[in-house]
Amino acid sequence: MYDTVMPMHEGRGLPQFVLREIDLPDLRNWEVNSQHYLVLKVEMIGKRNRKDMEAPKSDREKIEADFQVLSIKPLGDEPVDAKKLERQDFEKVLAKAKSGAYNE
């Protein structure tokens, strides 16, 4: 059955985003409405103090940030830590450099 309950945070829906198969190949085998954990590596590219006069008074001066997604990994059954993820990213960059992929 389709779950119509939106994830909420302080009375508002959380952001949604779109991924393509090239970004996350595993999604090809996932079913609609199935739930998955993802690990996102992001870079904060903007930050501002939002002064929204139409927002409720308690939400008028909240910090808001923009993020660029750098990499995405589905969370499997193995334990994950930041050092392991960083090592995997480094190994991918090193493999590309050794193969000459960066010179194209």
N, C-alpha and C positions, 0 to 999 in steps of 0.2 A: 504494500500500500504506500502511496506517496506521502511523505512526511511534510506537512505544510508548516511546521513550526520553524521559524527562522531563528538562528542563533542570535541572542540578544545580549547587549552590553549596555547597562545603564539606560534601558528603555529604547534602544535603537538597534536596528539590524546591523550586523557586522558587514564589512566590505565583501564583495564578490569579485572573482577574477576568472579569466579564461586561460586555459593552457591548451597547447597544440601537441599532437603526437610527437613532433620533433623536440619539444621541450621535455616531455615525460612519456616515453614509449610505453610504459606500463598501462596507461589509460586505455589503450586499445582493448585490453582484456577485462576491464572493469565494467560493471553493470551500472546503469542509471539508478540513482538513489542509494548506491552502496557508499559506505563511509570508509575513509582512508586517512592515515596520518602522513603528512609530508614534512620534510625538513627543508626550509627555505633559507638560502644565504642571501641576505639583502644588504644594500647600501642605502643609508639615509641620504637623500639628495636635496631635501628641503625641509624647513621647519619654520613655523609661524605661530603667532598668537592669534587665534581666531576670535574675532569680536563680532559675533553674529547676533544682531539685534532681534531677529525673529526666533532665535533659539530660546528655550527656557532660561530663566535668569541664572540658574546654577551651571549652565553650559555655555554661557556667553563668552567667557575668556579662557577657553581650554586650548592647550597646545595641540597642534595638528602637524603631521609630518608626511612627507612623500618618500616612497621607497622604490628603488630599482631592484628587481629580482635578478640576482647574479647566477644562481643555480638552484635546482630543485631535485630532491631525491625522495623516493617513496620510503617510508620507514617500514622495514621488514621485521623479522623476528630476532635479528642480531642486536645486541646492545650497541648504542651509538654514542660517541662523545665528540666534542668539537675538534679535538686534536686528530682523531681518526679521519673526520671529514676534511680537515685542512690538508692532511697528508694525501688523501685521495685526489683532491683538487690539484695539489702540487704535482703529483705523479701524472695526471692528465696533461697539464701544461708542459711538463718535461717531455712527455712522449710526443706531443705536437711539435715542440721545438726540435727534437731529434729527428723527426720524420720530415722536417722542412715545411710543415703545414703553415707556419707563420710567414714564410717567404712568398707565398702565393698571392 
